[in-house]
Amino acid sequence: YIQTITLDEQRGLIYGVSYPVFRFFAFDIHARQTRFEQYVGCLPHIMAIDDSGCVWSTWSNRTHDLFKYDPDANRIHFYYHGLPGAKEGVNLMFPGMGPIDAMINGGDGYLYVGMTTGSLVRIVPETGEVEYLGKPTPEMRIVALEVGPDGRLWGTSGYLGNVHLFAYDRRKRTFDVFGHLRDEQRNTSLYIAHDMCFADDGRLFIGETDTMDRSGYLWECWDV
């Protein structure tokens, strides 16, 4: 099946990676056909597209190095370096998955990656250089990332019911951790975050996944 997709609306392309055979593909929406396909050996949770239109992910089930697909050249550029501590975050969900948990274009020229190790890093698309930014909590996994209305990066740290909300100030290079995401009235905690978004009025919503004993909730989050 297809584990993850990323849409390039401007070019009319859908990028994805299949499972259990990890093949990266680029699908042309208008032509309704696959324009590129290649075995890459591992799987990200979420990919992202840089300002030049290249989509980024990882390759090799041994090294988990970075690659980018250039739609203009219709080819992959393989790098021979990866994300810091990548091997520690591989296979956390299932074999071949990781270390990319969440990835977004920050709108400032950088791609930001929440790793399965719980670390936040950024990629310089022009060079492929990777910079470690920090780890908001000791927990594993940064599943969700979003640019907030205040310009900070917002995300979730942790999983399996121990999920925390955090914000990262890119100018000050500091984290604010807002605590455990829990609903005391229902006596339940957010199990695993899957994605987040801000509404036009500034409210933050997080979609939940993989709950074992109930339906996944849509969480509205605020600071108490």
ZAMARGU-4260 file (C-alpha; in steps of 0.2 Angstrom, whole numbers, plus 5000, padded with zeros to 4 digits):
<rodrens>
0) 5000/5000/5000 | 5005/5018/5000 | 5011/5024/5017 | 5013/5043/5014 | 5010/5056/5001
5) 5015/5074/4999 | 5006/5086/4987 | 5014/5099/4976 | 4999/5109/4970 | 5009/5121/4959
10) 5016/5107/4948 | 5001/5095/4950 | 5012/5081/4957 | 5009/5069/4971 | 5025/5061/4979
15) 5023/5045/4989 | 5032/5030/4996 | 5025/5012/4996 | 5025/4999/5009 | 5032/4985/5012
20) 5043/4988/4997 | 5049/5005/4999 | 5048/5013/4982 | 5047/5032/4980 | 5036/5039/4966
25) 5031/5055/4958 | 5013/5054/4951 | 5007/5067/4938 | 4989/5072/4942 | 4985/5079/4925
30) 4993/5065/4915 | 4986/5052/4928 | 5002/5042/4927 | 5018/5039/4937 | 5032/5050/4930
35) 5046/5043/4941 | 5048/5028/4952 | 5063/5021/4961 | 5067/5009/4976 | 5074/5019/4991
40) 5075/5006/5004 | 5067/5015/5019 | 5051/5025/5023 | 5048/5043/5030 | 5032/5047/5040
45) 5029/5064/5031 | 5040/5072/5017 | 5041/5090/5013 | 5045/5101/4997 | 5058/5115/4997
50) 5056/5132/4989 | 5063/5126/4973 | 5051/5112/4971 | 5062/5097/4977 | 5054/5084/4989
55) 5065/5077/5002 | 5066/5060/5011 | 5079/5046/5015 | 5086/5031/5007 | 5095/5015/5011
60) 5090/5003/5025 | 5107/5004/5032 | 5112/5022/5032 | 5096/5031/5030 | 5105/5046/5021
65) 5095/5060/5013 | 5089/5062/4996 | 5080/5075/4986 | 5069/5072/4970 | 5071/5086/4957
70) 5055/5087/4947 | 5063/5099/4934 | 5077/5086/4930 | 5065/5071/4934 | 5079/5063/4944
75) 5085/5059/4962 | 5100/5067/4970 | 5107/5055/4983 | 5117/5063/4998 | 5129/5052/5008
80) 5125/5059/5025 | 5109/5059/5035 | 5101/5066/5051 | 5109/5066/5068 | 5107/5050/5077
85) 5096/5043/5063 | 5099/5025/5067 | 5092/5027/5085 | 5076/5032/5078 | 5074/5019/5064
90) 5061/5004/5066 | 5052/5013/5081 | 5035/5010/5072 | 5039/4996/5061 | 5054/4989/5051
95) 5061/5002/5039 | 5051/5017/5046 | 5060/5033/5051 | 5070/5043/5056 | 5059/5057/5048
100) 5043/5058/5058 | 5037/5075/5053 | 5044/5088/5040 | 5038/5105/5035 | 5044/5119/5024
105) 5046/5133/5037 | 5044/5147/5025 | 5061/5154/5029 | 5071/5145/5017 | 5073/5129/5028
110) 5065/5112/5030 | 5062/5107/5048 | 5062/5089/5053 | 5054/5081/5068 | 5063/5065/5071
115) 5058/5049/5078 | 5071/5051/5091 | 5062/5067/5097 | 5075/5079/5090 | 5071/5094/5080
120) 5083/5098/5065 | 5083/5108/5050 | 5090/5106/5032 | 5098/5119/5021 | 5090/5114/5004
125) 5104/5122/4994 | 5118/5112/5001 | 5109/5097/5010 | 5117/5103/5026 | 5109/5097/5042
130) 5108/5107/5059 | 5103/5100/5076 | 5091/5112/5085 | 5087/5103/5101 | 5076/5091/5109
135) 5060/5099/5118 | 5057/5084/5130 | 5066/5068/5134 | 5053/5058/5124 | 5054/5049/5107
140) 5045/5056/5092 | 5040/5072/5085 | 5025/5067/5075 | 5017/5084/5071 | 5024/5101/5066
145) 5016/5117/5060 | 5021/5135/5058 | 5010/5145/5071 | 5002/5162/5068 | 5016/5169/5080
150) 5030/5163/5068 | 5035/5149/5080 | 5036/5131/5076 | 5023/5121/5085 | 5024/5102/5088
155) 5021/5087/5098 | 5034/5077/5108 | 5031/5060/5114 | 5019/5046/5110 | 5009/5032/5118
160) 4999/5043/5130 | 5014/5054/5135 | 5012/5068/5122 | 5018/5086/5126 | 5015/5102/5116
165) 5029/5113/5112 | 5034/5128/5102 | 5051/5133/5095 | 5056/5151/5093 | 5067/5151/5078
170) 5075/5168/5082 | 5079/5165/5100 | 5082/5146/5097 | 5073/5142/5112 | 5059/5129/5116
175) 5043/5132/5127 | 5035/5116/5133 | 5017/5118/5137 | 5014/5101/5146 | 5005/5085/5144
180) 4991/5084/5132 | 4977/5077/5143 | 4958/5079/5145 | 4954/5078/5164 | 4935/5077/5162
185) 4937/5061/5151 | 4952/5055/5161 | 4962/5051/5145 | 4977/5058/5137 | 4982/5060/5119
190) 4989/5043/5113 | 4998/5047/5097 | 4997/5064/5088 | 4996/5062/5069 | 4994/5080/5062
195) 4990/5097/5068 | 4984/5113/5061 | 4979/5131/5067 | 4962/5138/5063 | 4960/5155/5056
200) 4955/5161/5074 | 4972/5154/5081 | 4965/5139/5089 | 4976/5123/5088 | 4968/5106/5083
205) 4977/5090/5084 | 4971/5073/5076 | 4975/5058/5086 | 4979/5040/5079 | 4982/5022/5084
210) 4972/5022/5100 | 4969/5004/5106 | 4953/5005/5116 | 4943/5020/5109 | 4941/5030/5094
215) 4954/5043/5090 | 4949/5060/5095 | 4951/5077/5087 | 4959/5088/5101 | 4957/5106/5103
220) 4972/5112/5113 | 4975/5128/5124 | 4987/5133/5138 | 4980/5130/5155
</rodrens>
